[in-house]
Amino acid sequence: MEGREEKSILTGEAVSCNPMAKVCWPYFDPEYENLSMRINPPRVSVDNLSCSDCTLIKVDSMNKPGILLEVVQILTDIDLLITKAYISSDGGWFMDVFHVTDQQGNKITDGKIIDYIEKALGPKGDTIDGVKTWPGKRVGVHSVGDHTAIELIGKDRPGLLSEISAVLADLHFNVVGAEVWTHNRRIACVVYVNDDATCRAVDDPTRLSVMEEQLKNVLRGCEDDDKVARTSFSMGFTHVDRRLHQMLFADRDYEGGGTTIEADYPPSFKPKITIDRCEDKGYSAVSVMCKDRPKLMFDIVCTLTDMQYVVFHASISSDGPYASQEYFIRHMDGCTLDNEGEKERVIKCLEAAIRRRVSEGLSLELCAKDRVGLLSEVTRVLREHGLSVTRAGVSTVGEQAMNVFYVRDASGKPVDMKTIEALRKEIGHTMMLNVKKEPSSAKTPEASGWAKTSFFFGSLFERQRSRYGIT
């Protein structure tokens, strides 16, 4: 059958419609997509006068896919607590108001932070390299420095992080940063490494292949099934927290298979999630009630976005230790959640997203002069003292290695303080160790050691603000 020709609605030129012919796409002006943004640039207001106990951040912008996640990501990356939010993005305009405080519950008065918010969310946000993704929160070879990013996912077990770091040390890779999450007996981590001699990213394919194979063997353990563990090298610039959510979601950790024990998630942490249909508006209303914690809104919006749901309206509030969040959504194809099976899947995925960050028990904050094999040494000591790592943040700033480990007893019992004292005696002479009980109060930061003291991101901000024009 002969192909027919039609005229492009943009150029008026003839375009072949023969499915077997070579496709010739019409020309698009590179500036066309940003025209609306240039005509109606985003407006950002940081208001410290309207409320006595919080700062109001107001954003008005042209609507575009993923804009809510982008805004929430920027606010959470600088460790702001969102206590209330009102979102409206129906039609072509995006309008929202966030009530925020710092980690101590105070207004945002630091001029550098306010300036960053205005630049990142304002009209210059798309033109400032790196502003849309906080330095240190991207997955990719160029994200924090000259390093290689490795993604690992597999079945979790006590001592696994120690085994992973030992393999890297033996192969002369230095760990300059890492984020580790565990959920439903699965582990996902992004590890940033470089050569221990040159401090440069490793691009030797033979060496990388050896590392990948050895890490896969460690993750697989005694299992023979290749599906049990996966390793890969990340080359993109995805936000690392979002990438961890994506990895666990793709691993179907939300199904669980009944492996989660009650000790992992106390009843107070069990979210209550319902989905109803708004007949008059044509939305599905997703209601979430659970214990409040930092980054909760990010985790929920991130999951909805990656499941290809669009948030048109939302209302977020915190009442004491609990949070109430309601989202009015449709799928990207315009459909609502009418199928019971799909409703159940969304509920399971949101519940998993909320629980991935839950940390009951102890957090160990360690600070020491960086050296090759430090992470291997620390995780070995934790394993030898019967401690299992449920989540970790590892970073290197200058010559200092600053790590946070969320730990519990390998048997699932509360950590004995005698164990902590023995740990302090063993490593206290070479590094600073601070032990914190993860509180049940939602008002205390979820990452007490990591967000509050800005281990991973705050110090990087100081180093990179001149690079991004933040003075």
N, C-alpha and C positions, 0 to 999 in steps of 0.2 A: 504494500500500500504506500502510495506516495505521501510524503509529508506535506503538511499545509503550512502556510506562513501567516502569522498574525503580527500586528504592530504593537510594539511596546508602548504601554500607557505612559511611560516616563520619557522615552526618547523619540517615539514615532518611527523607529527603525524596524525593519522586518526581522522577526525572530522565528527560527525554525521550530515547529511543533512535532516533528518526526521523532518518536521516542528512541529510534535507533541512531539518529544523527548526533553529531557532536553538539553539546549544549553551548550556546553563546549567550551568556547572561548580559542583560542591559547594563550600561555604565551607571554607577552611582557616584555622585559627588561625595568625597570623603567627609565633607563638612555638613552634608544634608542631615545626617542623623542627629547632629548636635544643634541644629538650627533652633529648635524650640527651646532648648536649654539656654541658648544665647539670648533669645528674645525675652524669655522669662527665667532668669537665673534664680537658683535657690536662695531663699531668704532664711537666715538663721538668727535667732535672738537668744542670748543667755541672760536671764532675768533673775537677779538676786533680791528684788524689792517686793515682788507680789506675795511671796510666802515667807513666813518667819523661820521655818525649819528646813527648807530645801531650796535648791536652785531649779528654775524652770528653763528648760531648753525647748524652744519652739522652732519647728522646721516646716517651711512651706516650699514646695518644689513641684515641678512637672513630674507626673507619675511615670514610672518605668519599672520593668520586672526586677524584683529583688531589692528594691530600694529600702524596704523596711528592714530587711536583714542587714543591709549595708550600714544603716544608721545605728541599729542596735549593736552591731559588731564594733563600731567605732567607740561607742560609749562604754561598752564593757571592757574593751581592750585597755582603756585607761583607768580601769578599776572603779568606775562609778556604779553606785547602787541605784537601781531604778525602783522607786517606791510606788509610783503611779505613772500611768501613761494612757493617753487617749489617741487613737489612731483612726484616720479616715483617708481612704485612697480610692473612693468610688469615682469613676469618671477619669478625667485627665489630670487631676491635681492631687498631690499628696500633702496632707496636713497632719501634723502630730505634735503633741506636747508631752514632754517627759519631766517628771519630778525626780530629781537626782540628788544624791549626797555623796560625799567621799566615804572611804571605808570606816571612818570614825563617826559617821552620821552627821557631818558638818556640811555647810554650804560650800560650793566650789568658788574659792576666792583667788586661787593661784592664777595670776595673769597668763602664765605660759600655757596652762591647761585650757583656759578660756580661749586664748588665741588659737590653739590647736583645734579646738572644737569648731570655731568659726571658719577656719581654713578648710578643715576636712569635710565639713558638711555644707560649706558655702560654695559660691560659684567657682572658686579656684581649686576645689577639691579634686576635680578630674585632671587638672593640669600639673599638680604637684606630685612628682614621682614618689610613690611609696606612702602617701598620706592615707589613701583609702584602706590600706592594710597596715596595721601598726607594726613597726620594725620588730622582728623577733616572732611574729605570729604568722609568718608565711612558710609554706612548704616549698622548697626549691633550692637550687644550687646557689642562688645569689641572695637568699633571704636574710641571713644574719651576717654573712661573711663568706669567705672562700671555703666552702665545705660541700660535702655530698649528703643529700637527705635520703635516708632509707626508711621504707615503710615495712612494718612487720605485723603480722596478725596470726594468731594461733590459739591453741588450747592453753589456758593458764594453769600453772602449778607452782607450789612453793619453790623459791630459789631460781625461777626462770630468768628474772632480770639479771641475777648474778651470773648465770651461765652465758647470757647474751653478751654482757659487758666483758666477760673473760675471753670469749672468742675474739671480740674486737681488739682487746689489748694484745692477745697473742699474735694477731695478724698486723700489729703495728698501726692500728687506727686509733686516733684520739677522739674521744667523745666530747664535743664542745657544747652540745645541747641535746635535750630529749624531752618528750612528753609521753607519758605512759598512762593508759586507762585500762581498767579491767571491769568486766561486767558479764554476769551469767557464765562464769568460768572461761571467758574468752579474754585475750589480751590484745590490745592494739597499741602500737607505739610508732612514733616518728623520731628517728635518731639522726642527729647531725654529726658527721664525722669528718676528719681530715687526716692527712698523713702525719704521723707523730714526729717525723724529722723535719719536714718542710713546712708544716702547718698550711698546706695547700690542699684544695680539693683533689680527690683521686680520680683519674680518668683512664687508668690502665685497665682495659677490659678483662684481661686475664686475672688480675688481682681482684677486681670487683666480682668476677664470676666465682672465684674461690671463696670470697667472703659470703656471697649469697648462698652458696651450697652449704657451707658450714652453719650458717644461721638457720637455714631451712631444716637441717638435721637436728639442731638444738630445739627448735620449735616443735618439730614432729615428735621428738622423744622416742618412746617405744612404739608409736603408731606407724603403720606402714602406708596409710592413705595420704597421698599428696595433698588432698583437700584439707587436711587438718591444719596445715601451715602454709603461709605465703609470704614471700619477701619481694620487694620491688624497689626500684630507684625512682624517686619523685623528681620530676623536672618542671612542674608547674609552679604557680604562685598562689595556690589555695590557702586560705586561712587555716592554720594548723588545727585549731579546735573543730572547725567545720570538717576538715579532712578526717579527723578521728571519728566524728559522728558518721561520716560517709562510709568509712571502713567497717565499723561495727554494724551499721545498717545493712551493707552489702553482705556481711557475714551472717546476717539474720540472727543477731544476738537477742533480738526482741522475742524470738520464739522460746528461747530458754530451755525448753524441754523438761521443765520442772526441776532444774538443777539448783535454782537459787534457794538458799536456806534463809530462814527468818533472821538468823544472826546477821546476815549481810545487810538486810533492810528492815529495820524495826518498823512496827505498825505505824508509828507516827510519820514515817517517810512514804507510806503508800499513797500515791496520788489518787484522787477521785476524778475521773475523766468521763464526761458524757457528751454525746453528739446528738443534736436535735435539728430539725428542719424548720427554717423560718419561711412559712408558706407565702407571706405577703411580700417578702423581699427577695426570695430566691437564693438564699444563702443556707449553708449549713453552719450551725452555731456550735463551736467546740468550747466546752467549759472545763477548766482545769482548776482544781482546788488541791493544794498540797502545802507542805512545809516550805516556807520562803527561804531563799538562799540567793547569793549573787550569781549572775549569769543564767538564771532560770529562764528569763524571757528570751535570751539568745538561743538557748538550747531548744526551746519550743519552736521559735520562728525558723531556726535553722532546719529543723526536722520537717516542718510543714513545707518549707521552700524546696528542700531536696526531694520531697515526695510529690512535688509539682502542684502544690496547692497555693492559691493566691489569697492573701489576707486583705480584705476590703475595709473592715472596721475591726477595732479591738479596744478593749478596756482592761487595764491592769491596775491592781491595787494590792496593798499589803495591810493586813490587820493583825498587829502583834506578830506572832511568829509564823503566821500563815499567809499564803498568797492566794488571790482569786484572779484568774485570767480568763477572759472570754474573747474568742476569735470568730469572726464571721468570714467564712471562706467559700471558695469554689475551686474546683480543679481548673487547671490551665485551659482545658477544653470547654469550660463554662458549665460543666455539670456539678451538681451537688452530691453529697454523700447519701445516696438512697439505698445502696446495697448493704445489707447487714454484715456481710463478710468484709467489705471494705471498711465499714465503720470499726469493726473489731480490730482490723489491721492497723488503722490509724491510732486507735487507743493504745494498742500494744507498743507501737513505735514511739509514741509520745511518752509513755511510761518508761520505756527503756532510756530515752534521751534524758529524762529527768533524773533517773537513778544512776546514770553513768558517773556523775560527779559527786554522788553522796559519799561522804567520808565520816564514818563514826569511829571513834577511838583516838589514836594518837597521831600527831604529825611531828616528824623529826626534821628540824632545819639544821643543815650542816654548811659551814663555811670554812674553806681551807685554801691554801695556795694551790693553784692548779698544777697538776702533773699527769703524765701519761699513766694510765692504769688506775687513777684515783677512783673512778666509778666502780671498777671491778673490785677494788679493795673494800670500799664501803658496802657494796651489796653483798659481798662474801661475808663480811662481819655480821650484817643483818641476818643473813641466812643461818649462820652458825649459832646465832642466839635465838633461833626459832621464830623469827619474825617474817611475815609475808607482806610484800608491798602490794597495796591495792591501787595506788596512783602515785605518780611521781612527776616532778618538774626539775629538770637539770639544766643549768646554764653556766656559762663562763663569761665573766665581764673583766676584761683586762687580764690580770694574773690571778684573779680570784674565781674559784669554783663555788657556786652557791646552789645548793640542792635542797629540795623538799621531798620527803618520803611520807606517804600516808601508810601506816602499818597496822597490822593486827597479828595476834598469835596465829601461828600456822594451823592450829587445831580449831580456830574459830572463837576461842575464849578471849576475854579482855587481857590486854598485855600486863603482865606482872611488873610492878615498878622495880622489883629486884633485877629484872632483865634489863631495864633501862639504866639502872645504876651500873651494872656490869658493862653495858655498852659504853657508858660515859667514861668509865675507867680505861677501857681498851683504846678508845679513839680520842679521848679528850685531850691528850697531850699533843696531838697533831692537828686538830681542827676544833672549831667552835661548834658546840652542839646545843641546840635549844629544843626543848620538848614541850609540846602544847597538847592539851586535851581538846579534841574537836568538840565544841559545845553544841548543845541541842538548840540553843537560841539562834533563830534565823538572823538576828540583827548583828551577830558576830560574823565577820567575813568567812565565807566558805573556804577560802584559801588563806587561812590565817597567817601562814608563814609566807606564802608565795605572792598573794596579791597585796597584802597589807604592807609588807616590806619591799614590794616591787622588785623581788629577786630577778624575775625573768624579763620584765618589760620596762620598769621605771628607770633603771640605770641605762638601758639601751636608749631610752628617750633622751636622756641627758647627752649621750654621745652623738645622737643623730639629729637632734633638732636643728642644728645649723645646716646640715645637709638638706633638710626639707624646708628650709626657710622659716623655721620656728625660732624666733629670737626672744 
